[in-house]
Amino acid sequence: MWGDSDALGRPKAPAPGGAQNLEHLGARRVQRRGYPTMMNEEALPRSKSGERSARVGAALARYAAAAIVVALAGVARLSLDSFLGQEVVPFSFFYLAVAVTGWWLGFWPTIFASLLGLIGGMWLIIPPRHSLMIHSLRSNMEVLVYLFVAGIITFLMNSLRKARTQALERQRELELEIERRRQTEAALRRSEALLEGRVKERTTELEATVDELKRFSYAIIHDMRAPLRSMRGFAEIIEEESEATLTSTSQEYLRRIEVACNRMDRLIRDSLSYNRALLTKLPLQPVDLSKLLRELCITYSNLQPHQAGIHVQEALPSVLGNEPALTQCFSILLGNAVKFVGPNVAPQVWVWADRNDLRAIISVRDNGIGIPASTQRHLFGIFQRHDRKHEGTGIGLAIVRKLVERMGGSVGVESEEGKGSRFWLELNVATAATPVKQVEVAAVEEASVF
């Protein structure tokens, strides 16, 4: 006895090795490791019983509300008893009670309200009052009519209530779908704005890089002419000062150096012309093609010997273009027409125009050697040469294409090998009210030309 209490008479705690302490520690370990304990097992039935109690309470509330509605209908019918009497529509207000209950409370509370209305009508309205006995045929008919009408009202209200529930659910689904679509559209707009910003940023960087590359290539090509002129000058000095001592082989080498320098100089000049076609601003204004071609044939030395063979239509239309650029285009086309001819063949060139609404097609046809069909597709590319027997750099037609495109036109070719070629330029026709337009540098596709 004395060992079970302390000095003050209080009971001692169990020893650390006792059975109660072991059970307590075991329960704590089970809780700490997440295993279900007795408390959790007891809480689950409690939650289920709570849900069951809530459902029962809600059902009782609906039935109580149905009883209150029927009671109000009975009070309203009794208040009008002095006007209607006992046999004039005794169940009229109970019909309204059944309809209200069916719309707001559901199917079974409506059945309950219908039965309460039947009992209330028979007890309070139909004679003899305060009795459920029916003594007349009219009263029996009133009861049967009530049961029939109450059934129809119950069925209709139940159907309408289901339709309303489905409509509300469908409306909620549509609202959720609309909200999802709004969120998706907002996300797409944000992504689109972000993408447009990135595209604009990258486009600006690309344009700056392309412009820098163009100017850099122009500077390199321009600076190449200085050492080339030095090479040609020193070769000419050697040839003049040492002509008596040079062998025929050395003189041939010097001649080849001079020819290579001249060809390289032409290539550099054509490359500079192409680069200027990319970089130079082209103000567009009406250009008289008849006047331009007449002056071209007179002033260009490569065309003067062949003036008799160049036939230009009398009245060519005025086009919207840049006069220096068009001069360069037609000088290249006419120069090629009189150059690429067969041996012992006098060049013949015809220039005419076909007008189509607001566009004019200017054609240049020759009697030259023609162009194979396999090379026509790449003919307007840079450094494209289809004939190695004649001198050229393969840049002229590329310059024509680029200049015409920058003037808002297009170029093309029709040719058959051995039967000549027809090159055409399609440009806008100039009118009296045509304003002067400034064409900015826009040639991103030529970023890697050189």
RODO-2510 file (C-alpha; in nm, 4 decimals, decimal comma):
residues 450
     n   res          X          Y          Z
     1     m     0,0000     0,0000     0,0000
     2     w     0,2697     0,2435     0,1005
     3     g     0,4627     0,1761    -0,2245
     4     d     0,1724     0,3007    -0,4382
     5     s     0,1741     0,6629    -0,3052
     6     d     0,4268     0,9367    -0,2456
     7     a     0,5015     1,1197     0,0751
     8     l     0,1945     1,3453     0,0335
     9     g    -0,0400     1,0561    -0,0203
    10     r    -0,0742     1,1039    -0,3992
    11     p    -0,0676     0,7913    -0,6171
    12     k     0,2572     0,7328    -0,7920
    13     a     0,2925     0,7323    -1,1723
    14     p     0,3459     0,3903    -1,3315
    15     a     0,7028     0,2801    -1,3740
    16     p     0,8681     0,3457    -1,7102
    17     g     0,8697    -0,0226    -1,7871
    18     g     0,5044    -0,0756    -1,6953
    19     a     0,2396    -0,2084    -1,9302
    20     q     0,0363     0,1171    -1,9354
    21     n     0,3361     0,3225    -2,0397
    22     l     0,4161     0,0770    -2,3189
    23     e     0,0613     0,1025    -2,4519
    24     h     0,0816     0,4820    -2,4437
    25     l     0,4127     0,4847    -2,6308
    26     g     0,2824     0,2356    -2,8855
    27     a    -0,0225     0,4524    -2,9552
    28     r     0,1961     0,7602    -3,0059
    29     r     0,4210     0,5685    -3,2491
    30     v     0,1157     0,4533    -3,4455
    31     q    -0,0135     0,8104    -3,4678
    32     r     0,3268     0,9464    -3,5649
    33     r     0,3712     0,6877    -3,8444
    34     g     0,0305     0,7685    -3,9968
    35     y    -0,1463     0,4396    -3,9159
    36     p    -0,5219     0,4662    -3,8380
    37     t    -0,5845     0,4966    -3,4687
    38     m    -0,8922     0,4238    -3,2675
    39     m    -0,9816     0,7959    -3,2697
    40     n    -0,9799     0,8104    -3,6509
    41     e    -1,1870     0,4938    -3,6762
    42     e    -1,4442     0,6489    -3,4434
    43     a    -1,4471     0,9843    -3,6307
    44     l    -1,5500     0,8202    -3,9601
    45     p    -1,8854     0,6866    -3,8355
    46     r    -1,9443     1,0204    -3,6642
    47     s    -1,9042     1,2088    -3,9932
    48     k    -2,1355     0,9640    -4,1694
    49     s    -2,3927     0,9948    -3,8984
    50     g    -2,3641     1,3735    -3,9174
    51     e    -2,4285     1,3690    -4,2919
    52     r    -2,7248     1,1347    -4,2392
    53     s    -2,8643     1,3663    -3,9744
    54     a    -2,8243     1,6674    -4,2058
    55     r    -3,0109     1,4890    -4,4852
    56     v    -3,2904     1,3849    -4,2511
    57     g    -3,3140     1,7405    -4,1178
    58     a    -3,3341     1,8871    -4,4676
    59     a    -3,6068     1,6376    -4,5643
    60     l    -3,8061     1,7155    -4,2513
    61     a    -3,7728     2,0871    -4,3248
    62     r    -3,9126     2,0365    -4,6770
    63     y    -4,2097     1,8372    -4,5444
    64     a    -4,2689     2,0970    -4,2750
    65     a    -4,2634     2,3731    -4,5372
    66     a    -4,5139     2,1744    -4,7453
    67     a    -4,7411     2,1444    -4,4407
    68     i    -4,7146     2,5204    -4,3761
    69     v    -4,8048     2,6007    -4,7380
    70     v    -5,1093     2,3723    -4,7185
    71     a    -5,2087     2,5299    -4,3862
    72     l    -5,1887     2,8779    -4,5360
    73     a    -5,4003     2,7611    -4,8288
    74     g    -5,6617     2,6270    -4,5846
    75     v    -5,6679     2,9530    -4,3881
    76     a    -5,7067     3,1524    -4,7104
    77     r    -5,9950     2,9287    -4,8241
    78     l    -6,1718     2,9617    -4,4893
    79     s    -6,1344     3,3413    -4,4993
    80     l    -6,3304     3,3443    -4,8267
    81     d    -6,5896     3,0959    -4,7065
    82     s    -6,8535     3,3680    -4,6625
    83     f    -6,8191     3,4591    -5,0336
    84     l    -6,7667     3,1153    -5,1902
    85     g    -6,9571     2,8820    -4,9581
    86     q    -6,8748     2,5199    -4,8926
    87     e    -6,9496     2,3671    -5,2326
    88     v    -6,7971     2,6215    -5,4742
    89     v    -6,4459     2,5041    -5,5674
    90     p    -6,3571     2,3725    -5,2208
    91     f    -5,9994     2,2732    -5,3203
    92     s    -5,9073     2,5889    -5,5177
    93     f    -5,6368     2,7208    -5,2824
    94     f    -5,5043     2,3688    -5,2241
    95     y    -5,4310     2,3458    -5,5984
    96     l    -5,2123     2,6541    -5,5571
    97     a    -5,0422     2,4972    -5,2528
    98     v    -4,9633     2,1826    -5,4527
    99     a    -4,8195     2,3910    -5,7393
   100     v    -4,6013     2,6010    -5,5063
   101     t    -4,4754     2,2911    -5,3257
   102     g    -4,4004     2,1111    -5,6529
   103     w    -4,1996     2,4042    -5,7883
   104     w    -3,9895     2,4728    -5,4784
   105     l    -3,9762     2,1575    -5,2633
   106     g    -3,9663     1,8528    -5,4916
   107     f    -4,1695     1,5461    -5,5806
   108     w    -4,2368     1,3705    -5,2480
   109     p    -4,3162     1,6888    -5,0525
   110     t    -4,5667     1,7620    -5,3320
   111     i    -4,7335     1,4218    -5,2818
   112     f    -4,7404     1,4960    -4,9077
   113     a    -4,8921     1,8406    -4,9730
   114     s    -5,1541     1,6832    -5,2049
   115     l    -5,2622     1,4386    -4,9321
   116     l    -5,2696     1,7141    -4,6711
   117     g    -5,4772     1,9290    -4,9074
   118     l    -5,7221     1,6405    -4,9592
   119     i    -5,7581     1,5856    -4,5869
   120     g    -5,7816     1,9609    -4,5145
   121     g    -6,0459     2,0159    -4,7821
   122     m    -6,2564     1,7255    -4,6636
   123     w    -6,2227     1,8264    -4,2962
   124     l    -6,2593     2,2036    -4,3289
   125     i    -6,4576     2,2797    -4,6454
   126     i    -6,6696     1,9919    -4,7788
   127     p    -6,9870     1,9382    -4,5760
   128     p    -7,0315     1,7997    -4,3226
   129     r    -6,7364     1,9889    -4,1756
   130     h    -6,4963     1,8424    -3,9239
   131     s    -6,5573     1,5010    -4,0708
   132     l    -6,3889     1,2872    -4,3334
   133     m    -6,7152     1,1279    -4,4413
   134     i    -6,8632     1,2213    -4,7811
   135     h    -7,2421     1,2078    -4,8169
   136     s    -7,3106     1,3594    -5,1619
   137     l    -7,2247     1,2756    -5,5200
   138     r    -7,1025     1,6311    -5,5790
   139     s    -6,8543     1,6003    -5,2955
   140     n    -6,7274     1,2702    -5,4380
   141     m    -6,6786     1,4373    -5,7761
   142     e    -6,4921     1,7256    -5,6118
   143     v    -6,2560     1,4779    -5,4437
   144     l    -6,1947     1,2874    -5,7678
   145     v    -6,1352     1,6082    -5,9601
   146     y    -5,8934     1,7241    -5,6905
   147     l    -5,6963     1,3993    -5,7045
   148     f    -5,6805     1,4159    -6,0839
   149     v    -5,5809     1,7833    -6,0999
   150     a    -5,3329     1,7459    -5,8115
   151     g    -5,1683     1,4538    -5,9948
   152     i    -5,1403     1,6575    -6,3149
   153     i    -4,9993     1,9561    -6,1247
   154     t    -4,7514     1,7279    -5,9446
   155     f    -4,6370     1,5762    -6,2736
   156     l    -4,6079     1,9136    -6,4479
   157     m    -4,4273     2,0813    -6,1580
   158     n    -4,1880     1,7897    -6,1250
   159     s    -4,1125     1,8054    -6,5000
   160     l    -4,0708     2,1825    -6,4892
   161     r    -3,8469     2,1570    -6,1835
   162     k    -3,6251     1,8986    -6,3554
   163     a    -3,6116     2,1144    -6,6681
   164     r    -3,5190     2,4170    -6,4581
   165     t    -3,2459     2,2192    -6,2790
   166     q    -3,1068     2,0953    -6,6097
   167     a    -3,1212     2,4477    -6,7523
   168     l    -2,9363     2,5868    -6,4515
   169     e    -2,6743     2,3132    -6,4770
   170     r    -2,6390     2,3809    -6,8486
   171     q    -2,6115     2,7527    -6,7782
   172     r    -2,3395     2,6896    -6,5204
   173     e    -2,1559     2,4661    -6,7687
   174     l    -2,1845     2,7353    -7,0350
   175     e    -2,0622     3,0005    -6,7922
   176     l    -1,7662     2,7808    -6,7005
   177     e    -1,6964     2,7142    -7,0687
   178     i    -1,7213     3,0858    -7,1485
   179     e    -1,4873     3,1654    -6,8611
   180     r    -1,2404     2,9002    -6,9801
   181     r    -1,2560     3,0404    -7,3313
   182     r    -1,2054     3,3923    -7,2013
   183     q    -0,9029     3,2774    -7,0065
   184     t    -0,7728     3,0910    -7,3126
   185     e    -0,8284     3,3955    -7,5360
   186     a    -0,6583     3,6193    -7,2811
   187     a    -0,3635     3,3792    -7,2666
   188     l    -0,3513     3,3686    -7,6473
   189     r    -0,3602     3,7491    -7,6659
   190     r    -0,0791     3,7707    -7,4135
   191     s     0,1211     3,5124    -7,6067
   192     e     0,0464     3,6911    -7,9343
   193     a     0,1549     4,0262    -7,7921
   194     l     0,4700     3,8680    -7,6510
   195     l     0,5418     3,6956    -7,9821
   196     e     0,4830     4,0171    -8,1797
   197     g     0,7167     4,2020    -7,9477
   198     r     0,9842     3,9385    -7,9936
   199     v     0,9335     3,9348    -8,3704
   200     k     0,9629     4,3145    -8,3865
   201     e     1,2735     4,3040    -8,1703
   202     r     1,4342     4,0299    -8,3789
   203     t     1,3300     4,2061    -8,7019
   204     t     1,4901     4,5298    -8,5848
   205     e     1,8079     4,3454    -8,4933
   206     l     1,8067     4,1613    -8,8268
   207     e     1,7529     4,4820    -9,0249
   208     a     2,0362     4,6506    -8,8372
   209     t     2,2628     4,3504    -8,8997
   210     v     2,1693     4,3329    -9,2685
   211     d     2,2260     4,7067    -9,3142
   212     e     2,5644     4,6803    -9,1431
   213     l     2,6606     4,3825    -9,3618
   214     k     2,5552     4,5680    -9,6775
   215     r     2,7608     4,8722    -9,5916
   216     f     3,0511     4,6555    -9,4834
   217     s     3,0425     4,4587    -9,8106
   218     y     3,0156     4,7819   -10,0070
   219     a     3,3205     4,9194    -9,8280
   220     i     3,5194     4,5990    -9,8891
   221     i     3,4293     4,5863   -10,2584
   222     h     3,5119     4,9546   -10,3000
   223     d     3,8474     4,9192   -10,1227
   224     m     3,9433     4,6224   -10,3423
   225     r     3,9835     4,8532   -10,6422
   226     a     4,2880     5,0306   -10,4944
   227     p     4,5207     4,7231   -10,4750
   228     l     4,3827     4,6072   -10,8095
   229     r     4,4790     4,9352   -10,9736
   230     s     4,8247     4,9059   -10,8155
   231     m     4,8706     4,5564   -10,9609
   232     r     4,7676     4,6708   -11,3073
   233     g     4,9838     4,9850   -11,2838
   234     f     5,2962     4,7931   -11,1816
   235     a     5,2364     4,5389   -11,4581
   236     e     5,2151     4,8231   -11,7148
   237     i     5,5346     4,9824   -11,5772
   238     i     5,7224     4,6541   -11,6028
   239     e     5,5972     4,6060   -11,9581
   240     e     5,7017     4,9587   -12,0642
   241     e     6,0430     4,9724   -11,8936
   242     s     6,1549     4,6153   -11,9570
   243     e     5,9937     4,5422   -12,2902
   244     a     6,3319     4,4924   -12,4625
   245     t     6,4594     4,2474   -12,2013
   246     l     6,1404     4,0478   -12,1427
   247     t     6,0900     3,7152   -12,3094
   248     s     5,7746     3,6365   -12,4996
   249     t     5,6593     3,4163   -12,2125
   250     s     5,6973     3,7022   -11,9619
   251     q     5,5122     3,9392   -12,1922
   252     e     5,2295     3,6829   -12,2178
   253     y     5,2162     3,6623   -11,8388
   254     l     5,1949     4,0400   -11,8134
   255     r     4,9177     4,0433   -12,0713
   256     r     4,7246     3,7824   -11,8716
   257     i     4,7697     3,9884   -11,5545
   258     e     4,6259     4,2914   -11,7339
   259     v     4,3289     4,0912   -11,8683
   260     a     4,2600     3,9416   -11,5231
   261     c     4,2816     4,2871   -11,3642
   262     n     4,0374     4,4289   -11,6186
   263     r     3,7951     4,1429   -11,5580
   264     m     3,8271     4,1833   -11,1836
   265     d     3,7673     4,5556   -11,2185
   266     r     3,4473     4,4905   -11,4166
   267     l     3,3355     4,2424   -11,1539
   268     i     3,3949     4,4955   -10,8755
   269     r     3,2136     4,7698   -11,0658
   270     d     2,9153     4,5421   -11,1288
   271     s     2,9127     4,4359   -10,7638
   272     l     2,9130     4,7993   -10,6597
   273     s     2,6263     4,8650   -10,8982
   274     y     2,4281     4,5775   -10,7475
   275     n     2,5009     4,6996   -10,3965
   276     r     2,3915     5,0509   -10,4915
   277     a     2,0709     4,8996   -10,6295
   278     l     2,0093     4,7629   -10,2816
   279     l     2,1085     5,0682   -10,0804
   280     t     2,0159     5,3714   -10,2891
   281     k     1,6834     5,5455   -10,2353
   282     l     1,4715     5,5482   -10,5501
   283     p     1,2255     5,8376   -10,5852
   284     l     0,9538     5,7260   -10,8281
   285     q     0,8083     5,9675   -11,0819
   286     p     0,6717     5,9564   -11,4400
   287     v     0,9384     5,8554   -11,6933
   288     d     0,9064     5,8962   -12,0710
   289     l     1,0395     5,5656   -12,2075
   290     s     1,0537     5,6825   -12,5696
   291     k     1,2857     5,9697   -12,4838
   292     l     1,4907     5,7536   -12,2459
   293     l     1,5568     5,4811   -12,5076
   294     r     1,6444     5,7320   -12,7835
   295     e     1,9042     5,9035   -12,5639
   296     l     2,0297     5,5651   -12,4454
   297     c     2,1032     5,4402   -12,7979
   298     i     2,2870     5,7656   -12,8818
   299     t     2,5009     5,8027   -12,5707
   300     y     2,6085     5,4456   -12,4843
   301     s     2,9166     5,3420   -12,6792
   302     n     2,8308     4,9697   -12,6903
   303     l     2,4976     5,0514   -12,8586
   304     q     2,6106     5,3174   -13,1091
   305     p     2,7414     5,0750   -13,3768
   306     h     2,4081     4,8879   -13,3693
   307     q     2,1625     5,1774   -13,3744
   308     a     2,0275     5,0718   -13,7138
   309     g     1,9396     4,7303   -13,5731
   310     i     1,7520     4,8592   -13,2660
   311     h     1,3847     4,9163   -13,3448
   312     v     1,1874     5,1081   -13,0802
   313     q     0,8106     5,1548   -13,0915
   314     e     0,7098     5,5119   -13,1731
   315     a     0,4955     5,5986   -12,8722
   316     l     0,5921     5,4092   -12,5573
   317     p     0,3823     5,4845   -12,2463
   318     s     0,5160     5,6812   -11,9541
   319     v     0,5716     5,4622   -11,6505
   320     l     0,6127     5,5257   -11,2798
   321     g     0,9793     5,4646   -11,2094
   322     n     1,3217     5,6050   -11,1418
   323     e     1,4946     5,7381   -11,4553
   324     p     1,8559     5,6473   -11,3611
   325     a     1,7431     5,2998   -11,2540
   326     l     1,5451     5,2456   -11,5768
   327     t     1,8410     5,3707   -11,7793
   328     q     2,0612     5,1110   -11,6123
   329     c     1,8022     4,8354   -11,6672
   330     f     1,7563     4,9033   -12,0414
   331     s     2,1299     4,9542   -12,0959
   332     i     2,1885     4,6053   -11,9542
   333     l     1,9060     4,4448   -12,1569
   334     l     2,0007     4,6176   -12,4843
   335     g     2,3718     4,5518   -12,4211
   336     n     2,3045     4,1819   -12,3753
   337     a     2,0797     4,1776   -12,6836
   338     v     2,3537     4,3117   -12,9152
   339     k     2,6283     4,1062   -12,7474
   340     f     2,4862     3,7560   -12,7249
   341     v     2,4480     3,6816   -13,0979
   342     g     2,5880     3,4104   -13,3146
   343     p     2,8987     3,4546   -13,5329
   344     n     2,8519     3,6670   -13,8447
   345     v     2,4980     3,7650   -13,7332
   346     a     2,3940     4,1303   -13,7291
   347     p     2,2067     4,2073   -13,4050
   348     q     1,8379     4,2936   -13,4411
   349     v     1,6475     4,4233   -13,1373
   350     w     1,2805     4,5169   -13,1082
   351     v     1,1361     4,7189   -12,8173
   352     w     0,7598     4,7644   -12,7749
   353     a     0,5008     4,7999   -12,4977
   354     d     0,1638     4,6393   -12,4214
   355     r    -0,0644     4,8293   -12,1860
   356     n    -0,3058     4,6491   -11,9553
   357     d    -0,5196     4,8825   -11,7414
   358     l    -0,2776     5,0434   -11,4970
   359     r     0,0229     4,8268   -11,5909
   360     a     0,2553     4,8367   -11,8898
   361     i     0,4648     4,5456   -12,0179
   362     i     0,7785     4,6624   -12,2014
   363     s     0,9357     4,3859   -12,4114
   364     v     1,2898     4,3613   -12,5491
   365     r     1,3276     4,0876   -12,8120
   366     d     1,6456     3,9934   -12,9993
   367     n     1,7714     3,7467   -13,2596
   368     g     2,0508     3,6174   -13,0379
   369     i     2,1684     3,2733   -12,9366
   370     g     1,8764     3,2134   -12,6997
   371     i     1,8778     3,0704   -12,3485
   372     p     1,8378     2,7012   -12,2557
   373     a     1,5223     2,6223   -12,0604
   374     s     1,7279     2,4623   -11,7823
   375     t     1,8989     2,7937   -11,6962
   376     q     1,6041     3,0339   -11,7340
   377     r     1,4786     2,9777   -11,3787
   378     h     1,8052     3,0992   -11,2213
   379     l     1,8817     3,3576   -11,4880
   380     f     1,8066     3,6625   -11,2691
   381     g     2,0207     3,5414   -10,9786
   382     i     2,3547     3,6948   -10,8953
   383     f     2,6653     3,5505   -11,0668
   384     q     2,4521     3,3408   -11,3039
   385     r     2,6051     3,3024   -11,6514
   386     h     2,4594     3,0708   -11,9138
   387     d     2,7185     3,1396   -12,1837
   388     r     3,0935     3,1254   -12,1131
   389     k     3,2001     3,2234   -12,4640
   390     h     3,1079     3,5896   -12,4146
   391     e     3,2463     3,8250   -12,1552
   392     g     3,0353     3,9047   -11,8517
   393     t     3,0134     3,8841   -11,4735
   394     g     2,6664     3,7353   -11,4272
   395     i     2,5408     4,0318   -11,2217
   396     g     2,3635     4,2457   -11,4848
   397     l     2,0272     4,0665   -11,4880
   398     a     2,0307     4,0459   -11,1072
   399     i     2,0637     4,4258   -11,1011
   400     v     1,7695     4,4545   -11,3446
   401     r     1,5499     4,2308   -11,1272
   402     k     1,6339     4,4142   -10,8063
   403     l     1,5800     4,7626   -10,9506
   404     v     1,2503     4,6707   -11,1170
   405     e     1,1199     4,5064   -10,7990
   406     r     1,2104     4,8152   -10,5969
   407     m     1,0080     5,0222   -10,8461
   408     g     0,7028     4,8017   -10,7830
   409     g     0,7373     4,5902   -11,0985
   410     s     0,8432     4,2470   -11,2128
   411     v     1,0662     4,0919   -11,4791
   412     g     1,0593     3,7760   -11,6866
   413     v     1,2036     3,6004   -11,9878
   414     e     1,0807     3,3853   -12,2770
   415     s     1,3485     3,2193   -12,4824
   416     e     1,4288     2,9230   -12,7010
   417     e     1,7834     2,8154   -12,7652
   418     g     1,9002     2,9309   -13,1090
   419     k     1,5897     3,1454   -13,1730
   420     g     1,6479     3,4566   -12,9634
   421     s     1,5000     3,5815   -12,6369
   422     r     1,2291     3,8138   -12,5145
   423     f     1,2816     3,9942   -12,1855
   424     w     0,9908     4,1903   -12,0382
   425     l     0,9472     4,4458   -11,7625
   426     e     0,6070     4,5064   -11,6041
   427     l     0,5694     4,8507   -11,4427
   428     n     0,2935     5,0824   -11,3246
   429     v     0,1651     5,3297   -11,5830
   430     a     0,2170     5,6937   -11,4824
   431     t    -0,0879     5,9185   -11,4712
   432     a    -0,1223     6,2962   -11,4513
   433     a    -0,1919     6,2819   -11,0773
   434     t     0,0855     6,0359   -10,9926
   435     p     0,2737     6,1625   -10,6854
   436     v     0,6454     6,1243   -10,6354
   437     k     0,7148     5,8282   -10,4097
   438     q     1,0279     5,7562   -10,2082
   439     v     1,1301     5,3917   -10,1970
   440     e     1,3381     5,3072    -9,8933
   441     v     1,6014     5,0375    -9,8777
   442     a     1,4207     4,7069    -9,8352
   443     a     1,6186     4,4054    -9,9374
   444     v     1,6421     4,1707    -9,6400
   445     e     1,6435     3,8669    -9,8662
   446     e     1,9803     3,9758   -10,0093
   447     a     2,1529     3,9689    -9,6703
   448     s     2,3980     3,6979    -9,7721
   449     v     2,4706     3,8068   -10,1287
   450     f     2,8407     3,8589   -10,0768
***
